[in-house]
Amino acid sequence: MDSRDPGWALRAATAADVETLAELRATVLRADLERVGRYDAHRVRQRLRDSFSPLHTSVIMTGGELAGCVTVRPAEGGRLLEHFYLAPRHQGRGLGSAVLRTLMERADEQRAAVRLQVLQGSAARRLYERHGFVVESEDPVDVFMVRPPRDGAGT
């Protein structure tokens, strides 16, 4: 993706987006949740509904269509990144990296650490590691990661 013409945009989520995003979450997480024996068709959608915050959620748009979503909310000691999902047809094309790079630049400007959790064995963990996240702790289901803020020199 060319940074001068990213081909994508973030728009503020609205309450009307919740069911579309819950369905996106179910689609994206199904294989990983099945792999760890935790897939439940209702629960996977309800977890997004229960924590949905239009104030902190952005919808990722590309080509005039919804390509994904991401939530970044204030948390103790920085920000919590959650509900970062890309529709399968938009994965593996650099969109996730472009969005994450933009979000990390914003966090760095605010000198904020960013935390997240990812399922054990998820391919998304490699994306996060490429963007400076390191493991803080883990359990049999989740890996908890943090990315400290970087200064302008990239450190």
C-alpha positions in Angstrom: 0.0 0.0 0.0 1.3 3.4 -1.0 1.4 5.8 1.9 0.5 8.7 -0.4 -2.6 7.0 -1.6 -3.5 4.4 1.1 -6.7 3.2 -0.6 -8.4 3.0 2.8 -9.9 5.2 5.4 -11.1 5.0 9.0 -14.6 6.3 9.7 -16.2 6.6 13.1 -18.4 3.6 14.0 -22.1 4.2 14.8 -24.5 2.1 16.8 -25.9 0.9 13.5 -22.6 -0.9 12.8 -22.8 -3.3 15.7 -24.4 -6.3 14.0 -22.2 -6.0 10.9 -19.1 -5.9 13.1 -20.3 -8.8 15.3 -20.8 -10.9 12.1 -17.3 -9.9 10.9 -15.8 -11.0 14.2 -17.6 -14.4 14.0 -16.3 -14.9 10.5 -12.7 -13.8 11.2 -12.3 -15.7 14.6 -14.1 -18.9 13.7 -11.1 -21.0 12.6 -8.9 -19.9 15.5 -11.6 -20.3 18.1 -12.5 -23.8 16.7 -8.8 -24.7 16.9 -8.6 -23.9 20.6 -12.0 -25.5 21.3 -13.7 -22.2 22.1 -16.1 -21.5 19.2 -19.6 -20.7 20.2 -21.7 -19.1 17.4 -23.7 -16.9 19.8 -20.9 -16.0 22.3 -18.5 -14.9 19.5 -21.0 -12.3 18.4 -22.2 -11.4 21.9 -18.8 -10.5 23.1 -18.5 -7.8 20.5 -22.0 -6.5 21.2 -21.3 -6.4 25.0 -18.1 -4.4 24.6 -19.0 -2.3 21.5 -18.1 1.4 21.9 -18.9 3.5 18.9 -16.8 6.3 20.5 -13.6 4.2 20.4 -14.3 2.1 17.3 -13.4 2.8 13.7 -14.6 1.1 10.7 -12.0 0.4 8.0 -13.2 1.3 4.6 -11.7 0.5 1.2 -13.1 0.9 -2.2 -16.3 2.3 -0.6 -16.9 -0.9 1.3 -16.5 -2.0 4.9 -13.2 -3.9 5.1 -12.8 -4.2 8.8 -12.9 -2.5 12.2 -10.6 -1.7 15.1 -11.2 -0.4 18.6 -8.7 1.7 20.5 -9.8 2.7 24.0 -8.1 4.4 26.9 -6.7 2.0 29.4 -4.4 2.0 32.5 -1.0 3.2 31.3 -2.0 3.8 27.7 -4.4 2.3 25.2 -6.1 -1.1 24.6 -6.3 -2.3 21.0 -9.2 -4.7 20.5 -11.7 -5.9 17.9 -9.1 -5.5 15.1 -10.7 -7.6 12.3 -10.3 -7.5 8.5 -12.7 -9.3 6.3 -10.9 -12.4 4.8 -10.8 -11.0 1.3 -8.8 -8.0 2.6 -6.3 -10.0 4.6 -2.7 -10.6 3.4 -2.6 -7.5 1.2 -0.9 -5.0 3.6 -4.1 -3.3 4.8 -3.7 -4.6 8.4 -0.1 -3.3 8.5 -1.1 0.1 7.1 -3.9 0.5 9.6 -1.8 -0.7 12.5 1.1 1.6 11.5 -1.3 4.6 11.5 -2.7 3.6 14.9 0.8 3.2 16.4 1.9 6.6 15.0 -1.0 8.1 16.9 -0.1 6.3 20.1 3.5 7.4 19.8 2.5 11.0 19.4 0.6 10.6 22.7 3.5 8.7 24.2 1.0 5.9 25.0 1.8 2.2 25.4 -0.6 -0.1 23.5 -1.8 -3.4 24.9 -3.8 -6.2 23.2 -4.6 -9.9 23.5 -4.5 -12.4 20.7 -5.5 -16.0 20.6 -2.7 -18.6 21.0 -1.6 -19.7 17.5 -3.2 -16.9 15.6 -1.4 -15.6 12.5 -2.2 -12.1 13.8 0.5 -12.4 16.4 3.1 -12.2 13.7 1.6 -8.9 12.5 1.7 -7.5 16.0 5.3 -8.6 16.5 6.4 -6.9 13.2 4.9 -3.7 14.7 6.9 -3.9 17.9 4.5 -5.7 20.2 6.2 -8.1 22.7 4.6 -10.8 24.9 3.8 -9.6 28.4 2.1 -12.8 29.6 0.1 -15.7 28.2 -2.3 -18.4 29.2 -3.5 -21.5 27.4 -5.9 -19.5 25.3 -4.6 -15.9 24.9 -1.3 -14.1 24.5 -1.1 -10.6 26.1 1.1 -8.2 24.3 2.4 -4.6 24.7 4.1 -2.1 22.5 5.8 0.7 24.4 5.7 4.2 22.8 8.5 5.1 20.4 10.1 8.4 20.0 10.5 10.2 16.7 13.7 8.2 16.0 11.8 5.0 16.0 13.2 3.7 19.3 
